[in-house]
Amino acid sequence: MTGIRGTLRRTRWRIGAAAGVVTALATGFALATTGTAQAAAGCQVTYAVGGQWQGGFSANVTVKNLGDAVNGWRLTWTFPSGQRVTQAWNATVTASGADVTATDVGYNAVIATNATASFGFNGSWSGTNTAPTSFALNGVACTGATAPPPTTPPPTTPPPATDAMTAVAAMQPGWNLGNSLDAVGPDETAWGNPRITPELLDNVRAQGFKSIRIPVTWSAHTGGAPNHTIAAAYLNRVKEVVDWALADGFYVMINIHHDSWQWINTMPTDRAGVLTKYNAIWTQLATTFRGSSPKLVFESVNEPQFTGSSGDAQNATLLNELNTSFHRIVRASGGNNANRLLVLPTLHTSSEQARLDELRSTFTALNDPFLIATVHFYGYWPFSVNVAGGTRFDATVQKDLTDSFDRVHDTFVARGIPVIIGEYGLLGFDRHTGTIQQGEKLKFFEFLGHYARSKKLTTMLWDNGQHFHRTGFTWQDPELFGQIKSSWTTRSGTASADQVFSARASAITSKTLTLNLNGTSFVGLRQGSTDLVRGTDYMVSGDQLTLTAAALTRLHGNRAYGVNATLHARFSAGVPWRINVVTYDRPVLADATGTTGAFALPAQFRGDQLATMEAKYADGSNAGPHNWTSYKEFDVTFAPDYAGNRIVLKPEFFAEVNDGAPVTLTFHFWSGERVTYRVARSGGTVTGTAG
């Protein structure tokens, strides 16, 4: 997959009243970190009493990482006056007498260099409330300085030579360095991403990823027949990046990537030419990397496909020939390649049963214990791109996922063959992650992580730059990554929605959400650091969570349009579920004129958010692209512009609208409101009418 998809786009993104004591401490510690050398370690802890009352107090603790990025922390201290922690947030806090231990809660386990992690608690005291002045992190006492790195390098743990299943399990979770070395163009910046740096890989490793897939497109960097020599500068650059990643401790996967649709796809009509070039590339790669760490993994080809073939039988024959030739070349090259883990894909990396069976036949014939199967997964297509009304993570979307993972597990994993989901995500994420509504996408990724774990599938997140910022080293959508990361180890509770709407034009009434406990138990509702009161602010009956009218009246405040308050439903495991309390009124649209190349209708959203759009002609037939459905594709045919107070109808929509045939648009909003609008195209001119 690629963010610049074009030809590849598939039809299948309390603070207390008084300021209290503040104690700042420099703390040395040793943690699992990343880097080519041993990690420097050190931190600063700020302990602040934010409010104190008779017998009780609240405190906040901030840990600033002064050393290399860390993943996983445990802070310990002893209360000098016998205080006790009664309630905590953003950390799990336990105590034995006056000795206290606070540990991360998964989603805040990573602390990058000079970044912080914070948690808070309420406590009790009697007599005095003296602040603790000594802390330890992960068992190492505070020293007040950055600890020097150890002189002994850490042991390496290459994959056991006889156990591919164990190695693939150790690769979980994985991340794709997409749209860089796989870019079709003169260099790795051709598709808009910056040059890869060691710092990028260090920071990816610090997020908790154990493996990295580095897609590589070779077509622009190979010479002519018969040798098809790879340009030395490019091959050296690929090796440089691979070596950085290996030094960071990653399992690393490299492949032949977009060549699959650039020239390998012509194999039905140019079998000899394609094989010659394909074999030449793998011969050079096998020679270059045969001395590399066993943690380097080769993938024969990305998303294999064939143009102009006679059908499934020929496709299977051609792919088997590629996979078999790849296997022969690598094994014959010697060195670590004799037992290197090799990844073989299905046709299109599809999880359809026929495609899985074809690949299994190849595995049977090769009879090699160091082989791995791979497929890709981007979800049920209407939901994945938000088309045909696929706005919600519903039973259909879930079944598509479970059916796919079940087939892969039963065909391979149950037979002792490990599987990597080499790419996963949502197709609508190609440009950004806003195509699918936030809460619905969070539920998708929560379930995907859980079900992949249950089926022993290693997953590699597709990231073409829309997720992890490659120079700022932050997540574009931290809430999304928090949910993904939590799903690697546990389940999280969710709910039927992450928004509660109250119309400003109406009286405020109670609102009910259905909780999806997912094996957890409901703990409570919190606004910031303040717990809402069960029985007064909300009620729980089975899986029904009801916010009372009185609580909503307080939360809505002056009832300005938009989000008035944010709550978090907390569960016994996983990340909290955010609930926005929103004031809205029915959106108002206005007349407009424009062209098929540039048309936008004025929109007063009035706190609401657009979910989808229908388009129909006067006779009731469907208008616009994908005319088998009235619901058009979000962000491809239309898109809300909240900052600009307008809804844009894109050229792709009008390209398939009949000239002179008025179209009625129905805009569906997340509040449940539906607003109609009419557009008429006359040549290149478009007229829009509200009402």
Secondary structure, 3 states (H helix, E strand, C coil): CCCCCHHHCCCCCCCCCCCCCEEEEEECCCCCECCCCCCCECEEEEEEEEEEECCEEEEEEEEEECCCCEECCEEEEECCCCCEEEEEECCEEEEECCEEEEECCCCCCEECCCCEEEEEEEEECCCCCCCCCCEEECCEECCCCCECCCCCCCCCCCCCCCCHHHHHHHCCCEEECCCCCCCCCCCCCCCCCCCCCHHHHHHHHHCCCCEEEECCCCHHHECCCCCCCECHHHHHHHHHHHHHHHHCCCEEEEECCCHHHHCHHHCCCCHHHHHHHHHHHHHHHHHHHCCCCCCEEEECCCCCCCCCCCCHHHHHHHHHHHHHHHHHHHHHCCHHHHCCCEEEECHHHCCCHHHHHHHHHHHHHHCCCCEEEEEEECCCHHHHHCCCCCCCCCHHHHHHHHHHHHHHHHHCHHHCCCEEEEEECCHHHHCCCCCCCHHHHHHHHHHHHHHHHHCCCEEEECCCCCCECCCCCCECCHHHHHHHHHHCCCCCCEECCCEEEEECCCCCCCEEEEEECCCCCEEEEEECCEECCECCCEEEECCEEEECHHHHHHHHCCCCCEEEEEEEEEECCCCCEEEEEEEECCCEECCEEEECCEEEEEEECCCCCEEEEEEEECCCCECCCCCCCCECCECCCEEEECCCCEEEECHHHHCCCCCCCCEEEEEEECCCCEEEEEEEEECCEEEEEEC
